[in-house]
Every structure is written in structure tokens, then in C-alpha cells.
Amino acid sequence: TNIVLEAEPLQPATPADLPPAADIGLRSFAEIDASMAALTGVERSQADVANVFAMVRQQLPVVENIEGFLSAHQMAISQLAIEYCNALLEDNGQVSRADYFPGFDFSATADNAFNSAAQRDLIIVPLTQRIMNTGLSTQPDPVEVSTELDNLIQILTSCAYGPGASCASSTRTLEVVKASCAATLGSAAMLLQ
């Protein structure tokens, strides 16, 4: 009576072979906002920027897991980048547009402001130098980024886009610079860490 037999312990199961974790991650919503402020010199508290951030905050990534990235995240990042660039180029930041893009003539018409590679570089070089990191193994190639920005500027100054688009205006010049700034600021170069 009262005989107790110890059960043989079960062999542990073979551990699951999970897929490898990503080496890179995303900035979270607060990191994105802080990074854009630092890269443009525009205060996070600037009224238009703060309003856009409040509007898109819930669309921004909340975790650093890159596998959770959604198209809604990119839309929110784009909206925030556009507003930061708008504030920078309307001189609503700590850094004036003349200081950010030294030597560029914002009063020139778009067909004259961008008619040479040297003039386009007055926009491209400051953007790539300020927004892109250097020496990172996962960083986009700065030459390729510069080429894409140059292509974007040339497309936007062909004035074949949009109803009534005209390159004979300094307003168009500002629009082209804002678009180039937003394309760079809202890119993976800022988002990934």
C-alpha cells in the first residue's frame, strides 16, 4: 500500500526555430518628431508643426519593430515631414532657410533657380549632409539619394505637372525645395535606426 512511483521526467521539446530578428528598427512617434525637429532646426512647439503632430500622432509607429510598419505610418511621416519643411522654408524655425541652404536664390524663378547641376546641388547637398547619417552599414548610398533628388527637382521644374503649373514664378521655386526637403526628411534615412 501507498507505493509511489516517480514518473520519468518528460524530455523537453525541441525549441521552436523562430525567424531571425531584424537588425534595424523604426523610430517611434516621439523619436520621429524629435528627429525632424533636430534635422530642420524647427521647434517641435512651432504651432503648425505641433498641430500636424497632434493630428497624425496615432498614425505614427509606436514600437520599433520594422515588421509592424504600415502604409498609414508612411502617410503620417510624410505629412509631418511636409510641415517641418514648410516651417523651415517659411523661416518659422531656429535656422533660416538662407542658413540651411547657403547661396541658393529663393527669389529666382524655378526655371532659372535649378537650371544647372551646381544650382540644384545648393539644395541637394545640405539635405543629404544634414539628414543622412554617415558610416552606417544600412544607410542608403548618398550618391544614389543625390541622384534621385536631382531627378525629382528636374521633374518638378519641367512644369508639365499640375493644372496651370508655371516655372516662371519664385513660388514654384519654394514648392520644389519643400518637396525635395520632405522627400529626404520623410525617408528611411530618418526613420530607420
Buried (B, 14 or more C-beta within 10 A) or exposed (E): EEEEEEEEEEEEEEEEEEEEEEEEBBBBBEBBBEBBBEBBBBBBEBEBBBEBBEEBBEBBBEEBEBEEBEEEBBBBBBBBBBBBBBBBBEEBBEBEBEEBBEEBBBEBBBBBBBBEEEBBBBBBBBBBEBBBEEEEEEBBEBEEBBEBBBEBBBEBBEBEEEEEBEBEBBEBBBBBBBBBBBBBBBBBBBBBB
